Amino acid sequence: MNISMTNCMRCGSANVGGAQFCSGCGATLGFQNIGPQPVQKTGNGRAILALVLGIVGLVLCGFTAIPGAILAWMEMQAVREGRAPQANGGMAKAAFWINIAALVLTVFFCLGFGLLGSLSGY
């Protein structure tokens, strides 16, 4: 399989062809003008939403952790493939593990109440 590579104009790192952001420095890849560079967004709605869903899942012991974990995983994949800025990787990883913890706690909570209900005879 032949994979094309693109070198970053800023730091010289090799990146997979078609990537929008450099895996080394996070700069936008492609044609770069000599003029001032546009300000690069460091936040992403998907990573922030995944983090919020994880926190809600922890606090309310709810199943918001399932879509939160999926969104966080999608954002980690986008960072890995160069479709999202490298700065989003840390937030996406934190959101993923918070959502996994919330999901585990929710499952144990539901199993615990089910076991209590069966032992009490109701």
MOSULFEN-V618921 format. One record per residue. N is the residue number from 1. RES is the residue in one small letter. NEAR is the number of other C-alpha atoms within 10 Angstrom. D_LAST is the distance of its C-alpha to the last C-alpha in Angstrom with 1 decimal. Layout:
N | RES | NEAR | D_LAST
N | RES | NEAR | D_LAST
This chain:
1 | m | 3 | 61.4
2 | n | 4 | 63.5
3 | i | 6 | 61.8
4 | s | 10 | 63.9
5 | m | 13 | 63.9
6 | t | 16 | 64.8
7 | n | 15 | 66.2
8 | c | 21 | 65.2
9 | m | 15 | 68.2
10 | r | 14 | 67.0
11 | c | 12 | 66.1
12 | g | 12 | 67.2
13 | s | 14 | 63.9
14 | a | 15 | 63.4
15 | n | 20 | 60.6
16 | v | 16 | 59.3
17 | g | 15 | 61.2
18 | g | 14 | 59.4
19 | a | 20 | 57.6
20 | q | 19 | 57.7
21 | f | 22 | 57.4
22 | c | 29 | 59.0
23 | s | 23 | 56.8
24 | g | 15 | 59.1
25 | c | 15 | 59.6
26 | g | 21 | 57.5
27 | a | 18 | 60.6
28 | t | 22 | 60.7
29 | l | 20 | 62.4
30 | g | 16 | 64.9
31 | f | 7 | 68.1
32 | q | 12 | 68.6
33 | n | 7 | 71.1
34 | i | 6 | 73.5
35 | g | 6 | 72.4
36 | p | 7 | 69.5
37 | q | 10 | 66.1
38 | p | 7 | 63.3
39 | v | 6 | 60.5
40 | q | 10 | 57.7
41 | k | 10 | 54.2
42 | t | 11 | 52.1
43 | g | 13 | 48.8
44 | n | 15 | 46.9
45 | g | 10 | 44.3
46 | r | 18 | 42.3
47 | a | 26 | 42.1
48 | i | 19 | 41.4
49 | l | 17 | 38.6
50 | a | 31 | 37.0
51 | l | 26 | 37.2
52 | v | 18 | 35.7
53 | l | 27 | 32.7
54 | g | 32 | 32.2
55 | i | 21 | 32.2
56 | v | 19 | 29.8
57 | g | 24 | 27.5
58 | l | 22 | 27.8
59 | v | 10 | 27.3
60 | l | 12 | 24.5
61 | c | 20 | 22.9
62 | g | 20 | 23.4
63 | f | 19 | 24.7
64 | t | 21 | 28.2
65 | a | 30 | 29.1
66 | i | 18 | 29.6
67 | p | 15 | 32.4
68 | g | 32 | 33.7
69 | a | 26 | 34.1
70 | i | 16 | 35.9
71 | l | 24 | 38.2
72 | a | 30 | 39.0
73 | w | 20 | 39.8
74 | m | 17 | 42.0
75 | e | 28 | 43.9
76 | m | 24 | 44.4
77 | q | 15 | 45.9
78 | a | 17 | 48.1
79 | v | 24 | 49.4
80 | r | 15 | 50.0
81 | e | 20 | 52.0
82 | g | 23 | 53.9
83 | r | 18 | 52.5
84 | a | 25 | 51.2
85 | p | 25 | 52.8
86 | q | 21 | 52.3
87 | a | 15 | 51.1
88 | n | 22 | 47.8
89 | g | 19 | 47.0
90 | g | 13 | 45.7
91 | m | 18 | 43.4
92 | a | 28 | 42.1
93 | k | 19 | 41.3
94 | a | 16 | 39.6
95 | a | 30 | 37.5
96 | f | 28 | 36.6
97 | w | 18 | 35.4
98 | i | 25 | 33.5
99 | n | 31 | 31.7
100 | i | 19 | 30.9
101 | a | 18 | 29.5
102 | a | 28 | 27.4
103 | l | 23 | 26.0
104 | v | 15 | 25.2
105 | l | 16 | 23.5
106 | t | 20 | 21.4
107 | v | 14 | 20.4
108 | f | 13 | 19.5
109 | f | 14 | 17.6
110 | c | 13 | 15.5
111 | l | 12 | 15.1
112 | g | 12 | 14.2
113 | f | 11 | 11.4
114 | g | 11 | 10.1
115 | l | 11 | 10.7
116 | l | 12 | 9.1
117 | g | 11 | 5.7
118 | s | 10 | 6.4
119 | l | 9 | 8.0
120 | s | 7 | 5.7
121 | g | 6 | 3.8
122 | y | 6 | 0.0
